[in-house]
Amino acid sequence: MRRHIIATIFKKEMREVLRDKRMLYLIILLPFFLYPVLFTLIGSIGANQQEKLTNEKVTVWLSPTAEGTPIQALLIQDSSLRVVTKTFVREDLDSLKKTMGVLLPADYEQRLAAGQSAEVTILADQSQDVLDMRANILARQLAAVGDQVLSQRLTDQGLSPGFVTPIVVTNVDLSPQDTGGRIMASFLPMMILLFIFIGCIYIAIDITAGEKERRTLQTLFTTPAATGEIIAGKFLAVAAVGIVSATMNILSLVVAMNIQVYLLGGENTSFSLQLTPEAWVWLVILVLLATLFLGALSLAVVLLANSYKEAQSYVSPLMMIVLVPAMMSSMPGVELNYQTALVPVFNVALSIVTLLKGNFDPVLLGVVAGASLVYGILALFLASLTFGNENVITGEKVNFKMLFKR
């Protein structure tokens, strides 16, 4: 193939992409600003809502048996609670808003004095966010009161706190990656693959079905350029936009996470993306190979459409090829092995998961890279069959038997 012709077609397609301001904003510029803005906005709104719920006045009905106990003192010292001591039953709270109850048994103090347990019941409509949060906070506070009672009992008996906890279990995390890597491993592979697909599919539609609708694709085949050169030029344009889209979105996510760490005062570093140089190299290789496969597959499929609108109907089925394997890769117990390394898209998603967790095997990643390269070449071959079919190019009815026979 003649490289100067491929380069000419590539430049022509990229020029068309850069002229389309809507695609430029959607694929390149919007992603870079979208996540920092969204993360900052959601974080600030979440913090404001949390503060609002914490400071919102809530009425607490307290059974009379709690008078003079540490539980009553605990509730009264909270300025956001309106404590009302009264006799009530569960049904009295059913239709009330921002009202919860704390029930103590009639023999509460006698049970504690006898060294027995006394049940304290919190009644709250947990479908109300403010009551759900307050009930959880109150449960922790009451548990702390119980610990104080237990400590006093041990002191009275001359026993140490270790008497009730003879065995202390400590979990030590031996993973080379931090918590942030494991958290991001649950969603980042899906987002990377989805962004690659989005970047590829829309330019693929425009330079195939879109050109057929504008009657410019047929003209291209009247030039001295060979079919393989046309495919190569168009594929390079699709792959370039896919890689740029994925890169911009990844950078946007990293920037957004750093903004969150900054807003948290630098205390929470678990959301920082920390990879070894070797892991970064493998990540770049996998992104390139995923772009090769998804770009070629997008070209081959959307060329079958005769209009831009028809091509858009192919987007959802193709997106399932990306979303389903990517979501499955984050399921518990799913691991990268020599079997899953041969499943297209799924293998790349699993590989990104292992890279983010920091426990990757270079041999397995090599198998994934080799398999992905083969699938990409097969997708390019399928695209060549599609481009080489005269009925496909002219928009006539396609005989799929003859298409694959060739």
NUKERO-656180 format. One line per 8 residues: number of its first residue (from 1); their letters; for each residue y, z, x of C-alpha. Coordinates in steps of 0.5 Angstrom, whole numbers, plus 500, padded with zeros to 3 digits. Layout:
N
NUM> a> Y,Z,X ~ ...
***
This chain:
406
1> mrrhiiat> 500,500,500 ~ 507,499,502 ~ 511,505,503 ~ 518,502,502 ~ 516,500,495 ~ 513,507,494 ~ 520,510,496 ~ 524,505,492
9> ifkkemre> 520,507,486 ~ 520,514,488 ~ 528,514,489 ~ 529,510,482 ~ 525,515,478 ~ 529,521,482 ~ 535,518,480 ~ 534,517,473
17> vlrdkrml> 532,525,473 ~ 538,527,476 ~ 542,522,471 ~ 539,526,465 ~ 543,532,465 ~ 539,536,460 ~ 533,535,464 ~ 536,537,470
25> yliillpf> 539,544,467 ~ 532,545,463 ~ 528,544,469 ~ 532,546,475 ~ 538,550,474 ~ 536,554,467 ~ 530,557,470 ~ 534,560,476
33> flypvlft> 539,564,472 ~ 535,565,466 ~ 530,571,469 ~ 536,575,472 ~ 540,575,466 ~ 534,576,461 ~ 531,582,466 ~ 538,585,467
41> ligsigan> 540,584,459 ~ 533,587,457 ~ 534,593,462 ~ 541,595,460 ~ 539,594,453 ~ 533,598,454 ~ 536,604,458 ~ 542,604,452
49> qqekltne> 536,604,447 ~ 532,610,450 ~ 539,614,451 ~ 541,613,444 ~ 534,615,442 ~ 534,621,446 ~ 541,624,444 ~ 540,622,437
57> kvtvwlsp> 540,628,432 ~ 533,630,429 ~ 531,635,424 ~ 525,640,426 ~ 522,644,421 ~ 519,650,424 ~ 514,655,421 ~ 516,662,420
65> taegtpiq> 511,665,424 ~ 514,662,430 ~ 520,666,430 ~ 521,670,436 ~ 516,666,440 ~ 518,662,446 ~ 516,656,442 ~ 523,657,438
73> alliqdss> 527,658,444 ~ 524,652,447 ~ 527,648,441 ~ 533,651,440 ~ 536,650,447 ~ 535,643,446 ~ 542,640,443 ~ 539,634,440
81> lrvvtktf> 534,638,435 ~ 537,641,429 ~ 532,647,428 ~ 530,649,421 ~ 525,655,420 ~ 522,655,413 ~ 515,654,410 ~ 513,647,408
89> vredldsl> 507,643,408 ~ 505,636,410 ~ 507,632,404 ~ 514,635,404 ~ 515,631,410 ~ 513,624,407 ~ 519,621,405 ~ 524,624,410
97> kktmgvll> 527,620,416 ~ 529,623,422 ~ 525,630,420 ~ 519,632,424 ~ 515,639,423 ~ 512,644,427 ~ 506,648,424 ~ 504,655,427
105> padyeqrl> 498,659,424 ~ 499,665,421 ~ 496,669,426 ~ 499,665,432 ~ 501,672,436 ~ 495,676,434 ~ 491,670,437 ~ 495,670,444
113> aagqsaev> 495,677,444 ~ 487,677,444 ~ 486,672,449 ~ 484,666,444 ~ 487,659,443 ~ 492,658,437 ~ 493,651,435 ~ 500,648,434
121> tiladqsq> 501,642,430 ~ 506,637,430 ~ 508,633,424 ~ 512,626,425 ~ 512,619,422 ~ 510,616,429 ~ 512,609,426 ~ 520,612,427
129> dvldmran> 521,610,434 ~ 526,616,435 ~ 520,621,432 ~ 515,618,436 ~ 519,619,442 ~ 521,626,440 ~ 513,628,438 ~ 511,626,445
137> ilarqlaa> 516,630,449 ~ 515,636,445 ~ 508,635,446 ~ 509,635,453 ~ 514,641,453 ~ 509,645,448 ~ 503,644,454 ~ 508,647,459
145> vgdqvlsq> 509,653,455 ~ 501,653,454 ~ 501,653,462 ~ 505,659,462 ~ 501,663,458 ~ 495,661,462 ~ 498,663,468 ~ 500,670,465
153> rltdqgls> 493,671,463 ~ 491,670,470 ~ 496,674,473 ~ 494,680,468 ~ 487,679,470 ~ 488,679,477 ~ 486,672,478 ~ 488,666,482
161> pgfvtpiv> 490,659,478 ~ 485,656,482 ~ 480,660,477 ~ 481,655,472 ~ 481,649,476 ~ 475,650,481 ~ 475,642,482 ~ 481,638,484
169> vtnvdlsp> 480,631,484 ~ 484,626,488 ~ 484,619,487 ~ 486,615,493 ~ 488,608,493 ~ 485,604,498 ~ 488,597,496 ~ 492,593,501
177> qdtggrim> 497,591,496 ~ 502,596,492 ~ 503,597,485 ~ 508,591,484 ~ 503,586,486 ~ 497,588,481 ~ 502,588,476 ~ 505,581,477
185> asflpmmi> 498,579,478 ~ 497,580,471 ~ 503,575,469 ~ 505,571,475 ~ 499,566,476 ~ 500,564,468 ~ 508,563,469 ~ 507,559,476
193> llfifigc> 502,554,473 ~ 506,554,466 ~ 513,552,470 ~ 509,547,474 ~ 506,544,468 ~ 513,544,464 ~ 516,541,470 ~ 511,535,471
201> iyiaidit> 510,534,463 ~ 517,532,461 ~ 519,527,467 ~ 512,524,466 ~ 513,523,459 ~ 520,520,461 ~ 517,515,466 ~ 511,513,462
209> agekerrt> 512,513,454 ~ 519,513,455 ~ 520,507,459 ~ 515,504,454 ~ 519,505,449 ~ 525,503,452 ~ 521,496,454 ~ 523,497,462
217> lqtlfttp> 516,499,464 ~ 513,492,463 ~ 519,489,467 ~ 517,494,473 ~ 510,490,473 ~ 513,483,473 ~ 516,485,480 ~ 512,484,487
225> aatgeiia> 510,492,487 ~ 502,493,486 ~ 499,498,481 ~ 497,503,486 ~ 505,503,489 ~ 508,504,482 ~ 503,510,481 ~ 504,513,488
233> gkflavaa> 512,512,487 ~ 512,515,480 ~ 507,521,482 ~ 511,523,487 ~ 517,523,483 ~ 513,528,478 ~ 510,532,483 ~ 517,533,486
241> vgivsatm> 520,535,480 ~ 514,540,478 ~ 514,543,485 ~ 522,544,485 ~ 521,547,478 ~ 516,552,480 ~ 520,554,486 ~ 526,555,482
249> nilslvva> 522,560,477 ~ 519,564,483 ~ 526,565,486 ~ 529,567,480 ~ 523,572,478 ~ 524,575,485 ~ 532,575,484 ~ 531,578,478
257> mniqvyll> 526,584,480 ~ 531,585,486 ~ 536,586,481 ~ 532,591,477 ~ 530,595,484 ~ 538,595,485 ~ 539,598,478 ~ 534,603,479
265> ggentsfs> 538,606,485 ~ 533,603,490 ~ 528,608,488 ~ 523,604,484 ~ 520,599,490 ~ 513,597,486 ~ 516,591,483 ~ 518,588,490
273> lqltpeaw> 514,582,492 ~ 511,583,498 ~ 506,578,501 ~ 503,577,508 ~ 505,570,512 ~ 498,568,511 ~ 498,569,504 ~ 505,566,503
281> vwlvilvl> 502,560,506 ~ 496,560,502 ~ 500,560,496 ~ 504,554,498 ~ 498,550,499 ~ 495,552,492 ~ 502,551,488 ~ 502,544,492
289> latlflga> 495,542,490 ~ 496,545,483 ~ 502,540,482 ~ 498,534,485 ~ 492,536,479 ~ 497,537,473 ~ 502,532,475 ~ 497,526,476
297> lslavvll> 493,529,469 ~ 500,529,466 ~ 501,521,468 ~ 494,519,466 ~ 495,522,459 ~ 502,521,456 ~ 502,514,459 ~ 497,513,453
305> ansykeaq> 503,514,448 ~ 507,508,446 ~ 513,513,444 ~ 517,519,447 ~ 515,522,440 ~ 508,521,440 ~ 507,523,448 ~ 510,530,446
313> syvsplmm> 504,531,441 ~ 500,531,447 ~ 504,537,450 ~ 500,542,446 ~ 493,540,448 ~ 495,539,455 ~ 498,546,455 ~ 492,549,453
321> ivlvpamm> 489,547,459 ~ 494,551,463 ~ 495,557,459 ~ 487,559,457 ~ 485,559,464 ~ 491,563,467 ~ 490,568,461 ~ 483,569,463
329> ssmpgvel> 484,570,470 ~ 488,576,469 ~ 482,579,464 ~ 479,585,467 ~ 472,584,471 ~ 474,576,472 ~ 473,575,480 ~ 474,569,484
337> nyqtalvp> 467,567,487 ~ 463,561,489 ~ 462,559,482 ~ 469,560,479 ~ 472,557,485 ~ 470,550,482 ~ 473,551,475 ~ 480,547,475
345> vfnvalsi> 486,551,474 ~ 482,557,473 ~ 480,557,480 ~ 488,557,482 ~ 490,562,478 ~ 484,567,480 ~ 487,565,487 ~ 494,567,486
353> vtllkgnf> 491,573,483 ~ 487,575,489 ~ 493,573,494 ~ 498,578,490 ~ 493,584,490 ~ 492,583,497 ~ 485,582,498 ~ 484,575,499
361> dpvllgvv> 478,571,502 ~ 480,565,506 ~ 473,562,506 ~ 474,562,498 ~ 481,560,498 ~ 479,554,502 ~ 473,552,497 ~ 479,553,492
369> agaslvyg> 483,548,496 ~ 478,543,497 ~ 476,543,490 ~ 483,543,487 ~ 484,537,492 ~ 478,533,489 ~ 480,534,482 ~ 487,532,484
377> ilalflas> 484,525,487 ~ 480,524,481 ~ 486,525,476 ~ 490,520,480 ~ 484,515,479 ~ 484,517,472 ~ 492,515,472 ~ 490,509,476
385> ltfgnenv> 485,507,471 ~ 491,508,465 ~ 496,504,469 ~ 491,498,471 ~ 490,497,463 ~ 494,492,460 ~ 493,494,453 ~ 496,501,455
393> itgekvnf> 502,498,459 ~ 504,493,453 ~ 503,499,448 ~ 497,495,444 ~ 490,498,442 ~ 487,501,448 ~ 479,500,448 ~ 477,507,452
401> kmlfkr> 470,504,453 ~ 473,498,457 ~ 478,503,460 ~ 473,508,463 ~ 468,502,465 ~ 473,499,470
***
